[in-house]
Amino acid sequence: MAWFALHVLSILWAMAGTSIQIQSSCSVPSAQQPLVNSIQVLMESSVTSSDFPNPSILIAMNLAGAYNLEVQKLLTDELMASDTNNLTAGQLALTIMALNSSCQDPENDVSLLQKQMENWAPSSSNAGVLSFYGPGLAILALCQKNPEATLPIAARFAKSLMANLSPFNTDTGAIATLALTCVYNKIPAGSEEGYRNLFGQVLKYIVDDISTRIEDNGIIGNIYSTGLAMQALSVTPVQPNKEWDCKKTMDTILNEIQQGKFHNPMSIAQILPSLKGKTYLDVPHVNCSPDHEVQPTLPNEPSTVPTSPYNITVIYTINNQLRGVELLFNVTIDVSVKKGSVLLIVLEEAQRKNPMFKFETTMTSWGLLVTSINNIAENVNHNTYWQFLSGKTPLNEGVADYVPFNQEHITANFTQY
């Protein structure tokens, strides 16, 4: 009976297309549309010319309908011109989806990602939750370009998810749901029925887990993970045991926006598609034709400000004084970077000058998270992590790329929560 239900669902989804709109009962009321428009303008106005153009913002702009066409073109051109050879699978996947949503054909990038994922395997049976986030994005991007070739990779990913002993976070579960839903919806006729059974089983496992994170006010995980979770729960062909009240979630998110909780460009990029009734499954269906209706420019829209050409000297300190950690150190270095650079630029320059500042990152929904400095890595079992501070103010908890800053004193503390 379970197989029959999944089979019927697959037929219905094939008839409906590859994605669906967020339920009409869950749409933003017309009276609150200006609130949503205002955070979109805030997100778009954050974009400057950069060596690290943000594909997540371009995806959100294209799904929502861009207001600032100059910013849209700037991001598209910079991503087209960027060197993708050293990107992680997650970064490369976001770049492919951003260009795909801009009606560009990143054929070489798709081939590169396909090769990366053909060689992918989780590091262990208890791999950290973040180790599945980037591969999930990769499967989603590949599915949208070549679903049949993605099937065996997606199957290996699904089996690894089921075998993993560590619980995954809301963002990872949401991306895995979107990726496997894409593959599930596009299984070619005549393919092995085992694929459908496998993806249906894993999707059920994941969405049930996500549903346990739904709070009484509708927030899923936390306010910043809710955007991806809304996308996942609105498109999954396998419904969770716990019913999701999408309208309650939407009402709470709109209230949080009203209170100014969504001011970081990445947090806006996460929630905006759901507020506009879109998901990442809509990326291949964005209409870029010249006669396609373009949304009017909002009044008083901030213009794009180019990155300042002059350099600043950043005093960068790495510090580990935790007892029980083998290597204790407190080392400072001066690096010169362009004003408005992202944290990643500072870290790379420090690493170039002194090998003690060697660092490693992991792809997350907010960007690259610094997980190791000077061979001291975060450990979820010991509740340790690297925290970046400017004075006493945290800098996005170690997210290294995309967000420009102008601080001249930065400290990375290995700390415990």
N, C-alpha and C positions, 0 to 999 in steps of 0.2 A: 504493500500500500504506500509506503514511504517513497519507493521508486516511482510509482504511478503519479503521486502528487508532484514530485519534482519534475517528471516528464511533462505533465500538464502545464506547470508553471513555465517550463522552458518554451512551450509552444506559444503561450500567451505573451511571453516577453519577446519572442521572435516577431510576433505580429505587431507588438507595440513599438519596436525599435530598440536601440541599445540603451536608452536612458529615459527617465521620466522627469516631469516637472515636480517640484515640491508641491505637496497637496495644497489645493486652493484654500482649504481651511487654515493653512499654515502660512499664508502669504502676509506680507507687510500691509497693514491698513493704509489707505491712501493718505490719511492725515499724518502718518508718520514717515511717508516716503522722503520728505525733506531731511529728516534725521539720517536716513541711510545715505542719501545723496551727499550729505555734509562729510561723512567719514570717508566716502569714496574720494571726494575732492582732497581731503587731508592726506589720504594715501598717495594719490597721484602727485600732489605738490611736494611730497618728500623725495621724489626722484631727482637725482642729479647725474651728470655725466660721471661714469665710474668704471674702474677696471673690473668691478664685480657687479655687473647689472643683475637685478633681482628678477628671476623668471617667475616667481610666485606672484609678484605684483602685476606683471604683464598678463599672466593667466587670469587673475581676478578682474583686471581691466577689460580684457576681451570677452569674458563671460558676462560681465555686468553691462558692457557697452561703455567704451571709453568716453570721458568728457574732454580730456586734454589730448588732442591728437598728436601734438608735438612730442609729448612724453611717450605716447604709444610708439611713435616712429623711432624715438631715441632708444628706447629699450629694445625694440626689434632689431634695429641696425647694430647695436652693441652686442647683442646675443649672436647675431649672424656672423659678426667679425671676431668673436671671442675664440680663444684656443681651448678646445674641449678635451684635449688628449689626456690631461692629468686630473680630470674631474672624477669624483666618486660616482657610483652608479646612480645614487639619488640625485646628485647635482645634474648629471647628464640627462636623467629622465625629466626633471623639471624644465631644463633647457629645451628638450625636444617638444614637450607639451606646450611650452610658451610659444615656440616658433610654429607649431602645428595650429595653435589657436589664432596665430597671425597669418594663416594661410601660406606659410613658408614651408619648404620641403627639406627638412634636415636629414637627408638621406644618409650622408656619411656618419652623422651622429647616431642614427638608428643602427647602422651596421656595427659601430663601435660598441654600443650598449648591448647589442645581441651577443657579441663575442664575450663581453664581460660577464653577462648573466649565464652563458653556457658553461662558464667555469666557476660559477658561484656555488658555495656551500656554506651553511652556518658553521661557526667556529667550533661549536660543541652542542651537546644535547641541552645544555642550560645556558645557551648564548643569551647575552643581555637583550632586554626588550628593544633597544634602539637598533640592534643589528638587523632587524627585519624591516625597519622603516624604509631605508633606501632601496633595498630589493623590491619591496612592495610598490614603490613609485616606479621602479624600472619595469616591472611586469605590466603596470597600468599603461605606461607610455608605449611599450612594445605591442601590447594588445590592440591599442588604437591604430597602430600602423600595419601590423602583420599578425593577426590573431592566431592563425593556424600554426605558424612557426613558434608562437609563444606557449602553446599548449604543454609541451614536455617540461619547459622551464617552470611554468606555473604549477604543474603537478608536483615537481620537486619542492618548490616553495611551500605548497599546501601541506605536503607530508612533513616537512621540517617544522612548520608551525604546530602541527598536531603533536609532534614528538618532543617539542621544546618544553622543558620543565619549569622555566621561569614565566611568571605572568607577564603579559604585555600591557603597555599603557593604552590610553584611549586613542591617541593619535595613531599609534602603530596599528591597532585593531581597525580603525576607520580606513586607513590607507589599504590595509590588506583586504578589507571588505570591498572597497571600490575596485581594486585590482582583480580580485577573483570574480566579482560580479561581471566585470567587463569580459573576462574569459568565458565565464559560464554562459553569458548571453550570446557569445559568438562561436560556440562549439560547432564546427561544420557538420552538416548532415553526413551520416555514415561513419563518424568518428567513434572510437571505443566508448561504450556506455559507462565504463569505469571512470572516465573523466567527469562526467556529469554527477555521478554518485559521490566522487571524491570532493569536488568543489562544493556540492550541496551540503555534505557533511561538515566540511571545514567552515563554510559560511554560517551554518547553524551554530557551531561552537563559538565563533567569534561574535556574532551579533547577540547571542545570549550573554556573553561576557560584557559586551558594551552596555546592554540593557541593565545589568546590575549596577552600573555607575550612574544611572539616571536618578537625580536627586528629586526631592518633593517639589521643588520650584521649576523643574524641567531642565536644569543645567546637567550636562553630561560630562562627568569627570571634573572639569573646571570651566570657567567661562571662555577660556582660550582654546580648549580642546573641543568645545561644543560645536563649532562650525564644521569641522571635518566629520564629527559624529553624526550631525544632522544630514550631511550628504550621504553617509553610509547607510543610515537607517531609512532614508527616503528612497533608496534604489535597490536595496537587497531583495532578491527573489525569495529569500527564506526569512520568515518573520521570527522575531525573538519571542521567548515565552512571556516576558514582561511587556505589556502594551506601552507604547510610547505616545504621549500626548504632545504632538508637535506644536500645537497652538500655545500650550503653556510654555514650552521652550522658547518659542518666538517672542512671546510677551515679555519673558524675563530678560532675554537678550536685548530687546529694544529698550527696556528700562535701564539696563547696564550701560547701553550706549548713551542714553539721556544723562546718566551720571558721570559720563566722561571716562569710562573704563577702557574704551577702545581708542587709544591715541597712538599706539605703536603701529607703524605701517604693516609689519608682518601679522599682527593680531587682526588688523582690518582685512588683509588679504585672505586670512583663514575663514572669516565669517561672511564676507561680502557675497560670494557665490550663492550661499543658502538664502541670504536676504533678497537676492534677485531671482530666486526660483531656479537656480542652476546647480550642477555638480560637475566634478572633473570628467564625468562621462560625456558631458556636452562639448568637450574641447574639440573633437573633430567636426562638429556641426556649426561652429561659429561662421556666420555669413560675412565674408570680407569683400563681396562684390561692390563695385563703385556705386551702383544704384541702390545699395542697401541703406536704409534710413539710418542716419547718424544722430545720436542724441545731441540736443543743443548744448552748447557750452554754458555752464552755470555762471551767473553774474559774480563779479569780484573773485574770479578764479586766480589763485596765485600762479605766477609764471615760473617756469623752470629756472633754477639758479645754478649756474655752472660751478663746478668745484673750484675752490680758490687755488690759484696757481702757486702760491708760496708755501714754503715748508715750515713745520714746527718741530721742535725738539721734544720728544716724549721720554720722560724718565720712567723706566719700566722695571719693576721689582718682582721677582718670584720668591715666594716664601713658603717653607714647610717646617713647622715646629711641632707637628703632631707626635706625641709619644707613641711608640710602637711602630712607627714608620722608619725603615732602616736609614734612609738618607735625609739628614736635616740640613737645611741651607737657607740663606737669605742673601740674594745676589741682585745687584742693580746694574742696569745698562742704559746708556743714552742712545736713542735712535732718532734719525731725522726722516720724517715722512711728510707728504703733502697735507696741508690743513684740510680737514673734512674726510680723511682716510677712514676706512673701516678698521676695526681692531685687528683683523687678520693681517693687514699690511704691517702693522707694528710687530706682531709676533713673527712674521716671516723675516723681517729685517733684523730683529734681534737674534733669531736662529742663524741667520747668515753670518752675523758678526761673532757669535759665541755659541758653540755646540751645547753648552749647559742649558740654553734656552730652547732646545729641541722640543717640539710639541706634536701632539696628535689630535685629530678631530673625528667626530662621528656626525653623520647627517641626521638632523631632526626636522620636525615641522617648522621650526623657527629659523633654521639655517644650520651652519656648522657649529657644533658644540665642542669646546675644548675639553678633552677627556684625560690628557696626560701631558705633563711638562717635566722635563729633565728625568724621564723614565719613571716618574711617579704617577700612577694612573688612578682614576677614581675607582671605587669599589662599592657596588650597591649593597653587598653583604655587610660592609663596615660603615655604611652611610657616609662615605667620604666623597668629596668632589672639589673641583677647582672653582673658586669664586673670584671674579674680577671686580676691583673697586677703583673708583676715582675719589680719593679722600675716603669718606665713609659710605659713599653712594654706590650700590651695586650696578654693574654694567651688564644687564640682561643675562646674568648668571652664566657667563662663559660663551654666549653666542657670538661668534667671531666675525661673521660676514654680514654684508648688506647694510647695516645701520651705521651711518657716518658719525664720528664724534670729533671733538676738538680738545679733549682733556690733555693736559701736559704731564700729569702724574698718574700712573696706572700701577696697581699692585695685584698680583695673582696670588691668592692665599689658598693653600691646600687645607680644607676645613672639613668639619663634621657636623651633620645636622641630627 
